[in-house]
């Protein structure tokens, strides 16, 4: 019979040797991963997306988000409220606001502010659109107007973050980054997620680069901001004395060194660095061609209202957005900072509308004429709405109701969805949350929002968090 001492010694010896064996297996696995990473760095592949097959029928291939930064008033755009206009400058009923969160109007004397403009019905659909937007109104039969949007954040930065990432927590990926990660890009010569900005005369609310961040996803999926005026990308050309062949040799040597680094560190950001060098090299040819509007007809320039191509205007950016869509860019965001009208509402809305009306409509029309609208989803709207109560000569922030519209990309044309109460204070019928909007957008792109995830700190992170429902009634 074996003694207890001998048995303990044998057990100790087995565990010690097994530990070394398990460690060897783990080390071998890590070395294989590092070698695989090194091999992929030696010849970086085009990212084709984390999703190998669509979850749903694909109706849209790309998204253009015309972001009206600052929060345009729904009462001067797409939500006509004659009862509010009749109540103008009279006390706003306390029954609507009692116990509610207000931004800067908390504890103030509340007076109703009716729309200073009129609305008319347009197209066969009869969609009511403010008279400030006559060109968008001509596209009524292509629009899907949602009048029952709600959000959770009442301040600009967090509301933008919520609209773009589905969360106010810093480090969450933006919707464009999710699309890049999930679907990849249809272009190899340009970034798959591009951002452009412009500004009006009034209500210029600042925006931060975190609105197009890749967050916890690798940084290769972040949005790339192009300059709206001058060179779209700084330092895109080679310095004097450096030709393309010399530049190619430099890139290849840097990639070789990065390959050595990848053998030592299993870091996905090294692959990002390699991809960025490759992209920068390709953009030296693709970007100048992209931003050269000389091939555009005068009729096209007039359609958008472009006075000087590349002048930094929203009109030029819309035309550039069409050119980006033609080249396979997955997500294009145009921020127009002109809508934070706490005061000078009338002047600000007139200026903002005059700036974006024609180019927005032209983008829809131009894409339709080129056969691109059917698989390009356009989203137009801000991060929240404005109050039906006045704030001096303007309106305050409002989260319980606002309007957006979509066009193309598989949405039903010529329809409205949802409604607000008689004074426009709260969405009351077919309420749409930001998560619902994201879920629907992803569904149009063939993605089940529950299944587009990434692991972070042991949790599955997704654009819609733990919420979101697809609004099938707005899908064609």
TORMI-630500 format. One record per residue (C-alpha): residue number from 1; x, y, z. Coordinates in nm, 4 decimals, always signed. Layout:
TORMI-630500
{NUM, {X, Y, Z}}
...
END
This chain:
TORMI-630500
{1, {+0.0000, +0.0000, +0.0000}}
{2, {+0.1342, +0.3456, -0.0986}}
{3, {+0.2280, +0.5700, +0.1953}}
{4, {+0.0569, +0.9094, +0.2341}}
{5, {+0.3938, +1.0852, +0.1882}}
{6, {+0.4637, +0.9094, -0.1415}}
{7, {+0.1105, +0.9820, -0.2631}}
{8, {+0.1492, +1.3572, -0.1863}}
{9, {+0.4852, +1.3663, -0.3596}}
{10, {+0.3414, +1.2024, -0.6708}}
{11, {+0.0477, +1.4457, -0.6728}}
{12, {+0.2826, +1.7418, -0.6336}}
{13, {+0.5044, +1.6165, -0.9135}}
{14, {+0.2044, +1.5635, -1.1456}}
{15, {+0.0650, +1.9117, -1.0864}}
{16, {+0.4038, +2.0745, -1.1334}}
{17, {+0.4701, +1.8960, -1.4614}}
{18, {+0.1142, +1.9534, -1.5834}}
{19, {+0.1451, +2.3247, -1.5111}}
{20, {+0.4543, +2.3409, -1.7267}}
{21, {+0.2674, +2.1490, -1.9970}}
{22, {-0.0373, +2.3791, -1.9870}}
{23, {+0.1922, +2.6783, -1.9955}}
{24, {+0.3689, +2.5403, -2.3002}}
{25, {+0.0395, +2.4872, -2.4774}}
{26, {-0.0675, +2.8451, -2.3971}}
{27, {+0.2694, +2.9843, -2.5112}}
{28, {+0.2460, +2.7889, -2.8352}}
{29, {-0.1011, +2.9298, -2.8965}}
{30, {+0.0145, +3.2855, -2.8328}}
{31, {+0.3121, +3.2414, -3.0660}}
{32, {+0.0813, +3.1125, -3.3392}}
{33, {-0.1407, +3.4213, -3.2947}}
{34, {+0.1610, +3.6501, -3.3115}}
{35, {+0.2885, +3.4743, -3.6262}}
{36, {-0.0562, +3.5038, -3.7840}}
{37, {-0.0662, +3.8748, -3.6971}}
{38, {+0.2810, +3.9190, -3.8419}}
{39, {+0.1802, +3.7388, -4.1598}}
{40, {-0.1256, +3.9599, -4.1997}}
{41, {+0.0874, +4.2695, -4.1482}}
{42, {+0.3295, +4.1626, -4.4162}}
{43, {+0.0431, +4.1976, -4.6656}}
{44, {-0.2422, +4.3948, -4.5078}}
{45, {-0.5787, +4.2804, -4.6382}}
{46, {-0.8750, +4.5015, -4.7157}}
{47, {-1.1202, +4.4840, -4.4231}}
{48, {-1.4320, +4.3069, -4.5496}}
{49, {-1.6350, +4.3341, -4.2309}}
{50, {-1.6861, +4.1256, -3.9206}}
{51, {-2.0222, +3.9969, -4.0490}}
{52, {-1.9733, +3.7202, -4.3013}}
{53, {-2.3306, +3.7302, -4.4282}}
{54, {-2.6239, +3.9735, -4.3875}}
{55, {-2.8893, +3.8893, -4.1293}}
{56, {-3.1702, +4.0466, -4.3324}}
{57, {-3.2252, +4.1411, -4.6981}}
{58, {-2.9940, +4.4337, -4.7747}}
{59, {-3.1854, +4.7459, -4.8757}}
{60, {-2.9155, +5.0093, -4.8127}}
{61, {-2.5425, +4.9882, -4.8747}}
{62, {-2.4385, +5.3226, -4.7301}}
{63, {-2.5636, +5.6046, -4.5059}}
{64, {-2.5450, +5.9818, -4.5453}}
{65, {-2.6303, +6.1568, -4.2175}}
{66, {-2.7111, +6.5251, -4.2669}}
{67, {-2.6702, +6.6277, -3.9046}}
{68, {-2.8314, +6.9596, -3.8182}}
{69, {-2.6095, +7.0238, -3.5159}}
{70, {-2.7733, +7.2271, -3.2417}}
{71, {-3.1266, +7.0935, -3.2671}}
{72, {-3.3549, +7.2528, -3.5299}}
{73, {-3.7055, +7.3433, -3.4210}}
{74, {-3.9649, +7.0885, -3.5301}}
{75, {-4.2260, +7.3663, -3.5189}}
{76, {-4.0545, +7.5455, -3.8077}}
{77, {-3.9647, +7.2309, -4.0040}}
{78, {-4.1950, +6.9243, -4.0091}}
{79, {-4.4444, +6.9334, -3.7187}}
{80, {-4.7265, +7.1800, -3.7884}}
{81, {-4.9211, +7.2764, -3.4753}}
{82, {-5.2034, +7.5258, -3.5472}}
{83, {-5.3272, +7.5004, -3.1847}}
{84, {-4.9853, +7.6151, -3.0640}}
{85, {-4.9908, +7.9078, -3.3033}}
{86, {-5.3357, +8.0059, -3.1741}}
{87, {-5.1948, +8.0017, -2.8191}}
{88, {-4.8904, +8.2124, -2.9112}}
{89, {-4.7593, +8.4361, -2.6295}}
{90, {-5.0208, +8.3064, -2.3857}}
{91, {-4.9426, +8.1022, -2.0713}}
{92, {-4.8399, +7.7489, -2.1589}}
{93, {-5.0689, +7.4975, -1.9801}}
{94, {-4.9037, +7.3694, -1.6622}}
{95, {-5.0668, +7.0296, -1.7140}}
{96, {-4.8112, +6.9571, -1.9898}}
{97, {-4.4969, +7.0582, -1.8009}}
{98, {-4.5597, +6.9896, -1.4312}}
{99, {-4.2804, +6.7756, -1.2895}}
{100, {-4.0985, +6.7639, -1.6245}}
{101, {-3.7292, +6.8204, -1.6900}}
{102, {-3.6627, +7.1459, -1.8716}}
{103, {-3.3253, +7.2800, -1.9757}}
{104, {-3.2901, +7.6536, -1.9123}}
{105, {-3.6627, +7.7180, -1.8645}}
{106, {-3.6849, +7.5370, -1.5310}}
{107, {-3.8909, +7.7498, -1.2861}}
{108, {-3.9446, +8.0191, -1.5520}}
{109, {-4.2797, +8.1669, -1.6529}}
{110, {-4.3727, +7.9600, -1.9576}}
{111, {-4.5411, +8.1159, -2.2591}}
{112, {-4.6421, +7.9363, -2.5755}}
{113, {-4.4487, +8.0152, -2.8923}}
{114, {-4.6275, +7.9294, -3.2132}}
{115, {-4.4510, +7.8843, -3.5427}}
{116, {-4.3636, +8.2123, -3.7147}}
{117, {-4.3928, +8.0363, -4.0498}}
{118, {-4.6747, +7.8532, -4.2281}}
{119, {-4.6936, +7.4961, -4.3526}}
{120, {-4.8291, +7.3535, -4.6777}}
{121, {-4.9113, +7.0055, -4.8030}}
{122, {-4.6903, +6.8733, -5.0805}}
{123, {-4.6854, +6.5951, -5.3363}}
{124, {-4.9327, +6.3138, -5.3740}}
{125, {-4.8529, +6.2146, -5.0158}}
{126, {-4.9673, +6.5514, -4.8794}}
{127, {-4.6837, +6.5712, -4.6285}}
{128, {-4.6892, +6.9043, -4.4435}}
{129, {-4.3596, +7.0916, -4.4668}}
{130, {-4.2678, +7.4379, -4.3436}}
{131, {-4.2614, +7.7111, -4.6044}}
{132, {-3.8987, +7.7694, -4.5048}}
{133, {-3.8045, +7.4504, -4.6951}}
{134, {-3.9604, +7.4783, -5.0436}}
{135, {-3.6976, +7.2584, -5.2133}}
{136, {-3.7157, +6.9748, -4.9597}}
{137, {-4.0943, +7.0034, -4.9902}}
{138, {-4.0635, +6.9144, -5.3604}}
{139, {-3.9125, +6.5824, -5.2488}}
{140, {-4.2110, +6.5064, -5.0220}}
{141, {-4.3036, +6.1866, -5.2057}}
{142, {-3.9539, +6.0499, -5.1385}}
{143, {-3.9466, +6.1373, -4.7679}}
{144, {-4.0265, +5.9300, -4.4622}}
{145, {-4.0854, +6.1908, -4.1897}}
{146, {-4.0739, +6.0746, -3.8277}}
{147, {-4.2493, +6.3281, -3.6029}}
{148, {-4.2378, +6.1262, -3.2802}}
{149, {-3.8662, +6.1138, -3.1981}}
{150, {-3.7531, +6.1256, -2.8355}}
{151, {-3.4071, +6.1243, -2.6797}}
{152, {-3.2688, +6.0940, -2.3272}}
{153, {-3.0163, +6.3770, -2.3182}}
{154, {-3.0993, +6.7461, -2.2878}}
{155, {-2.7499, +6.8970, -2.3349}}
{156, {-2.5734, +6.9187, -2.6690}}
{157, {-2.2575, +6.7140, -2.6197}}
{158, {-2.4258, +6.4207, -2.4489}}
{159, {-2.7225, +6.4366, -2.6882}}
{160, {-2.4844, +6.4213, -2.9855}}
{161, {-2.3045, +6.1295, -2.8217}}
{162, {-2.6349, +5.9519, -2.7665}}
{163, {-2.7467, +6.0121, -3.1256}}
{164, {-2.4140, +5.8949, -3.2662}}
{165, {-2.3148, +5.6135, -3.0302}}
{166, {-2.6323, +5.5123, -2.8462}}
{167, {-2.4654, +5.5982, -2.5160}}
{168, {-2.3362, +5.8947, -2.3161}}
{169, {-2.0450, +5.6865, -2.1877}}
{170, {-1.7202, +5.7969, -2.3481}}
{171, {-1.5464, +5.5285, -2.5485}}
{172, {-1.8502, +5.3859, -2.7237}}
{173, {-1.8174, +5.3425, -3.1032}}
{174, {-2.0095, +5.5787, -3.3300}}
{175, {-2.2652, +5.4474, -3.5788}}
{176, {-2.0256, +5.4969, -3.8693}}
{177, {-1.7580, +5.2954, -3.6897}}
{178, {-2.0079, +5.0154, -3.6306}}
{179, {-2.0913, +5.0099, -4.0017}}
{180, {-1.7236, +5.0010, -4.0958}}
{181, {-1.6565, +4.7251, -3.8460}}
{182, {-1.9566, +4.5155, -3.9412}}
{183, {-1.9698, +4.5624, -4.3181}}
{184, {-1.6296, +4.6923, -4.4191}}
{185, {-1.5971, +4.9396, -4.7025}}
{186, {-1.6638, +4.9182, -5.0749}}
{187, {-1.3613, +5.1370, -5.1471}}
{188, {-0.9933, +5.0632, -5.1015}}
{189, {-0.8723, +5.4117, -5.1925}}
{190, {-1.0657, +5.6203, -4.9392}}
{191, {-1.1614, +5.5832, -4.5725}}
{192, {-1.4935, +5.4072, -4.5272}}
{193, {-1.6227, +5.6682, -4.2794}}
{194, {-1.5794, +6.0362, -4.3672}}
{195, {-1.6971, +6.3488, -4.1821}}
{196, {-1.7450, +6.7030, -4.3176}}
{197, {-1.8482, +7.0154, -4.1278}}
{198, {-1.9941, +7.3555, -4.2123}}
{199, {-2.1488, +7.6416, -4.0168}}
{200, {-2.4187, +7.9060, -4.0511}}
{201, {-2.4397, +8.2596, -3.9128}}
{202, {-2.6484, +8.1756, -3.6049}}
{203, {-2.6585, +7.9021, -3.3419}}
{204, {-2.3102, +7.7600, -3.3980}}
{205, {-2.3001, +7.4926, -3.1300}}
{206, {-1.9539, +7.3270, -3.1187}}
{207, {-1.9115, +6.9550, -3.1795}}
{208, {-1.6284, +6.7272, -3.0686}}
{209, {-1.4349, +6.4599, -3.2576}}
{210, {-1.5615, +6.1942, -3.0172}}
{211, {-1.8859, +6.2007, -3.2145}}
{212, {-1.7106, +6.0004, -3.4880}}
{213, {-1.4759, +5.8013, -3.2618}}
{214, {-1.4307, +5.4260, -3.2944}}
{215, {-1.4409, +5.3948, -2.9149}}
{216, {-1.3603, +5.0423, -2.7976}}
{217, {-1.3261, +4.9205, -3.1560}}
{218, {-0.9795, +4.9388, -3.3160}}
{219, {-0.9013, +5.2910, -3.4298}}
{220, {-0.8959, +5.1878, -3.7967}}
{221, {-1.2766, +5.2179, -3.7835}}
{222, {-1.2943, +5.5796, -3.6656}}
{223, {-1.4336, +5.8556, -3.8852}}
{224, {-1.1861, +6.0687, -4.0771}}
{225, {-1.2641, +6.4383, -4.0896}}
{226, {-1.2021, +6.5971, -4.4284}}
{227, {-1.1492, +6.9714, -4.4406}}
{228, {-1.4420, +7.1439, -4.6094}}
{229, {-1.2277, +7.4295, -4.7378}}
{230, {-0.8913, +7.4148, -4.9076}}
{231, {-0.7113, +7.0805, -4.9158}}
{232, {-0.9498, +6.8074, -4.7970}}
{233, {-0.6577, +6.6333, -4.6248}}
{234, {-0.3522, +6.8210, -4.5024}}
{235, {-0.0080, +6.7203, -4.6338}}
{236, {-0.1576, +6.4738, -4.8829}}
{237, {+0.1088, +6.5491, -5.1433}}
{238, {+0.4728, +6.4441, -5.1381}}
{239, {+0.7384, +6.7027, -5.0565}}
{240, {+0.9612, +6.8214, -5.3375}}
{241, {+1.2125, +6.5633, -5.4479}}
{242, {+1.0057, +6.2640, -5.3321}}
{243, {+0.8446, +6.0636, -5.6129}}
{244, {+0.5785, +5.7923, -5.5889}}
{245, {+0.8299, +5.5081, -5.6212}}
{246, {+1.0439, +5.6486, -5.3413}}
{247, {+0.7358, +5.6950, -5.1250}}
{248, {+0.6342, +5.3336, -5.1960}}
{249, {+0.9785, +5.2126, -5.0802}}
{250, {+0.9455, +5.4130, -4.7583}}
{251, {+0.6016, +5.2657, -4.6890}}
{252, {+0.7237, +4.9108, -4.7503}}
{253, {+1.0157, +4.9563, -4.5129}}
{254, {+0.7897, +5.0976, -4.2414}}
{255, {+0.5543, +4.8026, -4.2886}}
{256, {+0.8476, +4.5605, -4.2563}}
{257, {+0.9483, +4.7226, -3.9257}}
{258, {+0.5894, +4.7105, -3.8055}}
{259, {+0.5916, +4.3394, -3.8885}}
{260, {+0.8858, +4.2900, -3.6497}}
{261, {+0.6968, +4.4806, -3.3821}}
{262, {+0.3916, +4.2627, -3.4337}}
{263, {+0.6042, +3.9548, -3.3646}}
{264, {+0.6786, +4.0960, -3.0201}}
{265, {+0.3376, +4.2428, -2.9366}}
{266, {-0.0023, +4.0991, -3.0219}}
{267, {-0.1560, +4.4455, -3.0559}}
{268, {-0.4384, +4.5133, -3.3076}}
{269, {-0.3359, +4.8786, -3.3219}}
{270, {-0.0232, +4.7733, -3.5123}}
{271, {-0.2483, +4.6391, -3.7871}}
{272, {-0.4322, +4.9724, -3.7749}}
{273, {-0.1051, +5.1568, -3.8206}}
{274, {-0.0187, +4.9424, -4.1220}}
{275, {-0.3625, +4.9996, -4.2750}}
{276, {-0.3334, +5.3744, -4.2172}}
{277, {+0.0023, +5.3969, -4.3980}}
{278, {-0.1424, +5.2031, -4.6905}}
{279, {-0.4534, +5.4218, -4.6987}}
{280, {-0.2513, +5.7429, -4.6804}}
{281, {-0.0441, +5.6295, -4.9770}}
{282, {-0.3554, +5.5497, -5.1839}}
{283, {-0.5226, +5.8772, -5.0849}}
{284, {-0.2395, +6.0727, -5.2459}}
{285, {-0.4053, +5.9817, -5.5756}}
{286, {-0.7706, +5.9359, -5.4782}}
{287, {-0.8310, +6.2551, -5.2769}}
{288, {-0.7230, +6.5105, -5.5424}}
{289, {-0.9463, +6.3314, -5.7947}}
{290, {-1.2342, +6.3208, -5.5458}}
{291, {-1.2271, +6.6928, -5.4731}}
{292, {-1.1813, +6.8019, -5.8352}}
{293, {-1.5268, +6.9294, -5.9321}}
{294, {-1.4183, +7.0361, -6.2819}}
{295, {-1.6015, +6.7390, -6.4310}}
{296, {-1.9334, +6.8429, -6.2755}}
{297, {-2.1704, +7.0235, -6.5094}}
{298, {-2.2897, +7.3752, -6.4409}}
{299, {-2.6410, +7.2340, -6.4127}}
{300, {-2.5268, +7.0093, -6.1274}}
{301, {-2.3504, +7.2946, -5.9486}}
{302, {-2.6644, +7.5049, -5.9838}}
{303, {-2.8813, +7.2184, -5.8585}}
{304, {-2.6883, +7.2134, -5.5301}}
{305, {-2.6431, +7.5902, -5.5186}}
{306, {-2.2641, +7.5615, -5.5220}}
{307, {-2.1154, +7.9046, -5.5835}}
{308, {-1.7497, +7.8077, -5.5479}}
{309, {-1.6558, +7.4383, -5.5312}}
{310, {-1.4678, +7.3573, -5.2132}}
{311, {-1.5689, +7.6817, -5.0411}}
{312, {-1.6557, +7.5083, -4.7125}}
{313, {-2.0302, +7.5491, -4.7621}}
{314, {-2.2970, +7.2917, -4.6865}}
{315, {-2.3795, +7.2928, -5.0585}}
{316, {-2.0248, +7.1924, -5.1560}}
{317, {-2.0245, +6.9282, -4.8845}}
{318, {-2.3488, +6.7779, -5.0163}}
{319, {-2.2045, +6.7511, -5.3651}}
{320, {-1.8905, +6.5963, -5.2194}}
{321, {-2.1118, +6.3515, -5.0270}}
{322, {-2.2620, +6.2321, -5.3553}}
{323, {-1.9143, +6.1818, -5.4977}}
{324, {-1.8125, +5.9863, -5.1869}}
{325, {-2.1235, +5.7685, -5.2171}}
{326, {-2.0358, +5.6941, -5.5801}}
{327, {-1.6917, +5.5774, -5.4686}}
{328, {-1.8210, +5.3314, -5.2118}}
{329, {-1.7723, +5.5173, -4.8826}}
{330, {-1.9898, +5.3408, -4.6245}}
{331, {-2.0767, +5.6285, -4.3885}}
{332, {-2.0765, +5.9994, -4.4707}}
{333, {-2.1660, +6.2555, -4.2041}}
{334, {-2.2227, +6.6225, -4.2748}}
{335, {-2.2482, +6.8417, -3.9651}}
{336, {-2.4029, +7.1843, -4.0194}}
{337, {-2.3658, +7.3934, -3.7049}}
{338, {-2.6495, +7.6460, -3.7206}}
{339, {-2.9459, +7.5385, -3.5087}}
{340, {-2.9000, +7.6299, -3.1409}}
{341, {-3.1602, +7.9048, -3.1366}}
{342, {-3.2095, +8.0120, -2.7754}}
{343, {-3.2565, +8.3576, -2.9250}}
{344, {-3.3061, +8.5068, -3.2720}}
{345, {-3.5143, +8.2061, -3.3720}}
{346, {-3.6678, +8.3741, -3.6743}}
{347, {-3.3398, +8.5041, -3.8127}}
{348, {-3.1578, +8.1812, -3.7338}}
{349, {-3.4178, +7.9480, -3.8824}}
{350, {-3.4463, +8.1540, -4.1997}}
{351, {-3.0693, +8.1573, -4.2464}}
{352, {-3.0271, +7.7890, -4.1629}}
{353, {-3.3109, +7.6827, -4.3910}}
{354, {-3.1848, +7.8977, -4.6786}}
{355, {-2.8435, +7.7308, -4.6414}}
{356, {-2.9459, +7.3644, -4.6248}}
{357, {-3.2790, +7.3460, -4.8110}}
{358, {-3.1563, +7.3428, -5.1710}}
{359, {-2.8456, +7.1233, -5.1151}}
{360, {-3.0387, +6.8644, -4.9097}}
{361, {-3.3057, +6.8359, -5.1773}}
{362, {-3.0433, +6.8342, -5.4523}}
{363, {-2.8611, +6.5435, -5.2899}}
{364, {-3.1828, +6.3382, -5.2887}}
{365, {-3.2625, +6.4333, -5.6491}}
{366, {-2.9084, +6.3769, -5.7760}}
{367, {-2.8775, +6.0346, -5.6111}}
{368, {-3.2154, +5.9358, -5.7550}}
{369, {-3.1158, +6.0417, -6.1071}}
{370, {-2.7977, +5.8342, -6.0818}}
{371, {-2.9724, +5.5251, -5.9462}}
{372, {-2.8000, +5.5561, -5.6083}}
{373, {-3.0899, +5.6651, -5.3882}}
{374, {-3.2450, +5.3191, -5.3756}}
{375, {-2.9451, +5.1818, -5.1827}}
{376, {-2.8331, +5.5020, -5.0073}}
{377, {-3.0057, +5.5850, -4.6788}}
{378, {-3.0257, +5.9586, -4.6075}}
{379, {-3.0973, +6.0697, -4.2505}}
{380, {-3.1694, +6.4401, -4.1836}}
{381, {-3.2097, +6.5814, -3.8321}}
{382, {-3.0509, +6.7073, -3.5124}}
{383, {-2.9676, +6.5711, -3.1687}}
{384, {-3.2980, +6.6887, -3.0145}}
{385, {-3.5784, +6.9377, -3.0762}}
{386, {-3.6927, +7.2719, -2.9319}}
{387, {-3.9610, +7.3633, -2.6813}}
{388, {-4.3121, +7.4751, -2.7764}}
{389, {-4.2527, +7.7442, -2.5122}}
{390, {-4.0581, +8.0577, -2.5888}}
{391, {-3.7203, +8.1496, -2.4451}}
{392, {-3.6801, +8.5187, -2.5119}}
{393, {-3.6744, +8.5391, -2.8899}}
{394, {-3.5921, +8.1682, -2.9248}}
{395, {-3.6670, +7.8173, -2.8027}}
{396, {-3.4955, +7.5971, -2.5434}}
{397, {-3.3734, +7.2372, -2.5828}}
{398, {-3.6423, +6.9694, -2.5852}}
{399, {-3.6132, +6.5889, -2.5629}}
{400, {-3.9762, +6.4696, -2.5541}}
{401, {-4.0492, +6.5424, -2.9200}}
{402, {-3.8593, +6.6245, -3.2358}}
{403, {-3.8637, +6.5395, -3.6053}}
{404, {-3.6240, +6.3774, -3.8504}}
{405, {-3.6666, +6.2469, -4.2017}}
{406, {-3.5179, +5.9584, -4.3965}}
{407, {-3.5081, +5.9014, -4.7705}}
{408, {-3.3967, +5.6206, -4.9989}}
{409, {-3.2234, +5.3098, -4.8710}}
{410, {-3.5346, +5.0970, -4.8385}}
{411, {-3.7628, +5.3276, -4.6396}}
{412, {-4.1221, +5.3850, -4.7435}}
{413, {-4.1452, +5.7038, -4.9505}}
{414, {-4.4081, +5.9710, -4.8982}}
{415, {-4.5109, +5.8733, -4.5445}}
{416, {-4.5136, +6.0222, -4.1958}}
{417, {-4.4731, +5.8166, -3.8805}}
{418, {-4.5811, +5.9057, -3.5294}}
{419, {-4.7328, +6.2231, -3.3930}}
{420, {-4.7152, +6.4609, -3.0985}}
{421, {-4.9884, +6.6068, -2.8782}}
{422, {-5.1856, +6.9116, -2.9905}}
{423, {-4.9182, +7.1538, -2.8662}}
{424, {-4.6208, +6.9447, -2.9771}}
{425, {-4.4883, +6.8990, -2.6258}}
{426, {-4.4659, +6.5196, -2.6215}}
{427, {-4.4599, +6.2386, -2.8766}}
{428, {-4.7766, +6.0382, -2.8111}}
{429, {-4.8275, +5.8025, -3.1049}}
{430, {-4.5721, +5.5503, -3.2378}}
{431, {-4.2939, +5.6970, -3.0241}}
{432, {-3.9457, +5.6413, -3.1706}}
{433, {-3.6374, +5.6360, -2.9493}}
{434, {-3.2824, +5.6920, -3.0701}}
{435, {-3.2196, +5.3204, -3.0146}}
{436, {-3.5202, +5.2400, -3.2364}}
{437, {-3.3808, +5.4671, -3.5075}}
{438, {-3.0429, +5.2903, -3.4871}}
{439, {-3.2021, +4.9439, -3.4920}}
{440, {-3.4053, +5.0360, -3.8005}}
{441, {-3.1057, +5.1883, -3.9766}}
{442, {-2.9021, +4.8718, -3.9173}}
{443, {-3.1907, +4.6516, -4.0347}}
{444, {-3.2046, +4.8439, -4.3629}}
{445, {-2.8344, +4.7640, -4.4030}}
{446, {-2.9062, +4.3963, -4.3444}}
{447, {-2.7877, +4.3885, -3.9828}}
{448, {-2.9661, +4.2509, -3.6775}}
{449, {-2.8762, +4.5093, -3.4126}}
{450, {-2.8669, +4.2358, -3.1463}}
{451, {-2.5914, +4.0523, -3.3339}}
{452, {-2.3492, +4.3322, -3.4214}}
{453, {-2.1390, +4.3332, -3.1032}}
{454, {-1.7866, +4.3526, -2.9703}}
{455, {-1.6452, +4.2283, -2.6415}}
{456, {-1.5298, +4.4915, -2.3946}}
{457, {-1.4473, +4.4207, -2.0317}}
{458, {-1.6349, +4.0935, -2.0546}}
{459, {-1.9553, +4.2453, -2.1931}}
{460, {-2.1121, +4.2493, -2.5380}}
{461, {-2.1214, +4.6143, -2.6473}}
{462, {-2.3612, +4.7149, -2.9251}}
{463, {-2.4921, +5.0346, -3.0825}}
{464, {-2.8405, +4.9944, -2.9354}}
{465, {-2.7284, +4.8916, -2.5845}}
{466, {-2.9982, +4.6745, -2.4259}}
{467, {-3.2854, +4.8466, -2.6093}}
{468, {-3.4014, +4.9213, -2.9611}}
{469, {-3.6725, +4.7811, -3.1858}}
{470, {-3.6923, +4.7783, -3.5621}}
{471, {-3.9745, +4.9976, -3.6958}}
{472, {-4.0843, +4.7678, -3.9755}}
{473, {-4.3728, +4.9974, -4.0731}}
{474, {-4.1335, +5.2547, -4.2187}}
{475, {-3.9460, +4.9944, -4.4239}}
{476, {-4.0510, +4.9390, -4.7842}}
END
